Amino acid sequence: MTVVIDNVLGPVMPRHPEKAHRPDQPALRKPDWIRVKAPVSPGYLETQRIVRANGLHTVCEEAGCPNIGECWEKKHATFMIMGDTCTRACAFCNVKTGLPGALDAAEPEHVAEATRKLGLSHVVVTSVDRDDLDDGGATHFAAVIGAIRARCLDTSIEVLTPDFLRKDGAIETVVAARPDIFNHNLETVPAKYLTVRPGARYFTSIRLLQRVKEIDPGMFTKSGIMVGLGETRNEILQVMDDLRSADVDFLTIGQYLQPSRKHHAVIRFMPPEEFQALATIAYAKGFSMVSASPLTRSSHHAGEDFARLRALRATR
C-alpha cells in the first residue's frame, strides 16, 4: 500500500489519511515535454526564506506545482491563505484534508509584508476551501486584499477563490474589496465532477463567475481546467462555451499531474500541439486571453498575462 508522506514539519505522518485506504492508481511515465529542473537557485532560496519568515503557506509548495523553481527564482509566490488544511478531499489535489484551525488575524498583514519584500508587481492570493466558516473565508480574502492595497500601492491583485458553496453574500464581499482579477477554476468537465471534484458543483462555479460580472462588469474574470483526467475534446469545448456564456475573460488549460498513486490517475498526457489547437479554438470563441500548455497553471506568468490583458482592454 502506498501512503502519501509529509515529512517537512515534525515526525513523519500521512499527508492524506483520507486517501490511505484507496486502491493504488496506475502512474504513467511522464513524457519529455513535462519535465522540469529541480529548484536550487539563489532566488528560489530567498523567496523561501521570506515566505517562512512571515509564517505563510503557498500553493506552490502545498499543491506540488511543477513551476515552483521557475517562479520562485523570480520571487513570484502564490500565497495560500487560511491555513494549509482543506475541508474537501478532491481526487486531484495534494493539499491536506481535515479540520482547519482558527483564522490568523495577523495573516493579512503578513501577506502584505511578504508581497512588499518580494517586490511583487502582481500578487496571486488563493486559499483552501473553508466550508467550516459562515462566509467560506470571504471576509478574510477582503482583509488580505485591503492589507496589500495599503502597503503595496502599485501591486495588482489576483484572487483565486473557492466556490463559496452555499455561502450567501461571499462573492459580493470579495468583489467589493476590488481585486484586479477574480479567478475561480472549474478544474475539469462536468461529467468528471463526481470522481474528481465531488464536493463541488459545476454550475455553481459557472454561476460564481457570472455573478462577479453582474456585480462589476469591468472586473477581469479568469478560470481554468486540467486535461488528462479522461475528458473528451467535445467536453472541453463545451466548458469553453459555458465560460463564455458567463463572460469570462481569461482561460487557462494545463496538464493534470498525479501527486501520488492514491490520487486520480493520469489517463493521458496531452501533447503540446493539442494545447495549441485548444488555444486557437478558445480565442475563436471570444476569450481575450488564453494560456494553454502542459505546464500552464493558474498563477504561472500571471503578472505578465494580466499586463497583456489590461493593455488589450485599453486598446479596445
N, C-alpha and C positions, 0 to 999 in steps of 0.2 A: 504494500500500500504506500502511495506517495502522499506526504503531508507537506503543505506549503510552510516554510520556516521563516520566521523573522527573528534574526539574532543581532539586529542593530543596537537595540537597547536591552540591557539586563539579560536574564537567562534565556536559553533557547526555548521557544514555545511556539505552538501552532499559530500561524498568522490567520488562517481561515478554518477555525474549528467547525464552522457550519458546513464546510465543504469536505471535511476529512473523510466522511464515510461514503462519498460519491465514488462511483467506479472511475478508474483512470480512463482518460480520453487519449486517443492517439495524438502524437505530436509530429507534424510534418517537418521535414528538414527545410530550413529557410533558404530561399534562393539567394543568389549573389546580390541581387538588387536591394535586398532588405537588410544587409549587414552594415553595422556602424562601428566606429572605433570606441574603445574604452575611454571614459572621461578621466584625463590626468593633467590637464593644462593648469597653469597658474591662475587664469581667470576662473576656471571651474572651482578651484580650491578657495579663492577669495569669495566667490558667491556663496559657497557652502558655509564659510565662516560667518558671513553676515546673516544668513538665514538662521544658523544655530545661535548666534549671539542674541537674536531677537526672539528666540523660542518659537519659531514659526514652522509650519508644515508646508510642503509644496506638493502639488500633484505630480510634478516631475519625478520625485522620488517615490511617493506612495503608489502611484499607478505604474511605475516602472517604464517611464517614457523612453523610447529609443533615442530621442533627440537631446537628452539631457546634457551630454558632453558639448554639443554644438551650442546650445542655448546658454548654458552656464558659463562657457568660455567668454561669451559676450555680455555676461551678467544679466541675462534675461531669465528670470524665475517666475513661475506662475504660483501665486500664493493660494493655499487651500485653507480656508478659514473654518472655524467652529469645530476644530479637533481633527483627529486622524481616524475616527471610527464612524462608520456609516450605519444608518438604521436599515439599510436594504442589503440584499445579497445578490446583486446581478451576476450572471454567469460569466460575464466577460471581464469583470473588474478586479483589480488587485488591491483595492483599498479594503482595509479591515472592516468586518461587520460586527456589530454588537450594540451595547447600550452606551451612548456617548456620555461624557461628563458635562458639567455645567459650562456655560459660555464664559470665556475670559473677557472681562470688561475692558482690560488693557489691550486686547488684541488689535483693535482698530489703530491705536497709536503705534503699536509695534510694526504693523504692516506699513503704515505711512513712513516710519523712520527707516525701515529696510528699503522702501522704494526710493527714498531720498539718498541713502548711502550707495545704493546700486546705480544711481543716476539714470533711472528709467524714464524715457520719454513716453513710453506706453506701458501700462501695467495691466496684467490679467489677474483677476481675482475669482476663484471658484470655491466650491465648498463640498463637503459631504452632504448627503441627504440627512435632514434633521426632522423626521416625521414626529419626533417626540415634542417638538416645540409648537406652541399655538400658531405661530406665524411661519413655521418652517425655516426660521432664521432670517426672514426678510428685513427686520429692523436692524439686525446685526450687519447685514450687507450694506444697508443705508449708512450705518455708522462708519463702516470701513471706507466707503466712498467719500463721506464727509471729511474724515481724517486725512485722506490722501489729498483731497482738494485744498485743505487748509495748509498743508505742509509742502505740497509739490504743485505749484500753480500752473506749470506748463506741461504737466503729465496728463495724457489722455488715459481714460479708464475704461476697461472692458470687463464686464462681469459675465461669468459662465455659471448660470444658476441651475439648481434642481428644478423639478416641475411644480413644486408647491402644491402638490395634490391635496385637494380639499382644505386649502388654507385661504379662506376668503380675505381679500384685500392685500395679499402678499405681493402680487405683481405690481399693484398700484404703489406700494411702499417703495419698492426698488426703483421703479421708473421715476418717482418723484425725487429721488436722490440724484437724478440726472447723470447716469453713466453715459459715456460717449457711444458705447456699443453694447447691446444686450444680446448675449449668446445663450442659447439653450439647445443642447444636442438631442436629436431624435435617436441616435446611436445605430438603429437598424430599421428594417422594413417592418410594417405592422404584423405580418404573418409570423415573425420571429420573436415578438414581444413575450409570449408565454414562456419560452425557453431561455431567452437571452436577457430580457429586462422585465421579469414577472411582476415587480412591484409598481410598474408604471403603466400608463395608458397612452397609446399612440395619439389619439385625437385630443387628449388633454394637453399634450405637448404642442400640437399644432395650434390649439386654441390659445395657449400661453403666448406664442409668438404673434398670433393675430391680435391678441389683446394689447400687447405692447404698442403696436402700430395704431390701434384705436385711441389709446391714451395720448401718445405722442407720435404723430405721423412722421416727424423729422428724425426720430431716433433710428440709428442703424440697427438692424437685426441680423442675426447670424445663427446658423445651425449646421450640424454635421452628422455624418453616418460613417460606420465602418463597413467594409466589404470583406468577404471571405467567411461569412457565417452560414452560407448556404442559400443566400438570397438569389433571386433571378434578376436578369437585366431589366425585364419589364417592371419588376417590383421597384427597382432603383429609380426608373423613370417616373413611376407613379409618385414616389416620395418627392421627387423634384417638382412635380405638378402641385402636390399638396402644399409644399413650402411656398411656391409662387402664389398660390391662392391666398396665403397668409401674408403676402407681400414681403417675404424675407429677402434681404439684400445679398447676403454672402453665404455661400455653401462650401463646406469642406468635406472631402471624401478621402479616407485613409484606409490602409490595410489593418485588419484586426490581427493582433499578435497574442498568442495564448500565454498567459502568465505562468501557468503550471498545468500538469495533467489533470488537476481537479477542476479546471475551468473549461468552458466551452471549447471544443476542438476547432482548429482552423480547417475549414472544409476545402479551401482553395486559396492559393496565393495569386492574386490578380497581377498580370504583367504591366509594366509601365505604360505601354501603348494603349491598353484598355482604359487606364485612368485618363489619358489624354483625350480619348474619344468621349468619355463621360463629361469631361470639362467642356468640350466643344458643344455637346448637346445642352449642357446646363446654361451656357451663355446664350444659346439659341432660344432657350425657354424664358430668358429675361433676367437672370441673375446679374447683378452689377459686378460681382467678384466671385471667382471660383478658385479654390485651391484643391487639386486632386492629384495625389501621387501616393506611392506605397508608404512613405514616411510622413505624410501630412497628418498633423494633429491640430486641434482647435487653436492652441496658443503658439504653434510653430510659425515664426515670422509674422506674428500677429501685428506688431507695430508697423512693419513695412507695408503689410496688406491694408491696415487701417488708413495709413497715409495715402495710399493709392486710391482707396475707396472714397476718402474725403475729397481728394483732388478731382476725382471723376465727377462727383456730385457738383463741385464748384464750376466745372466746365459746362455743366448742363443747366 
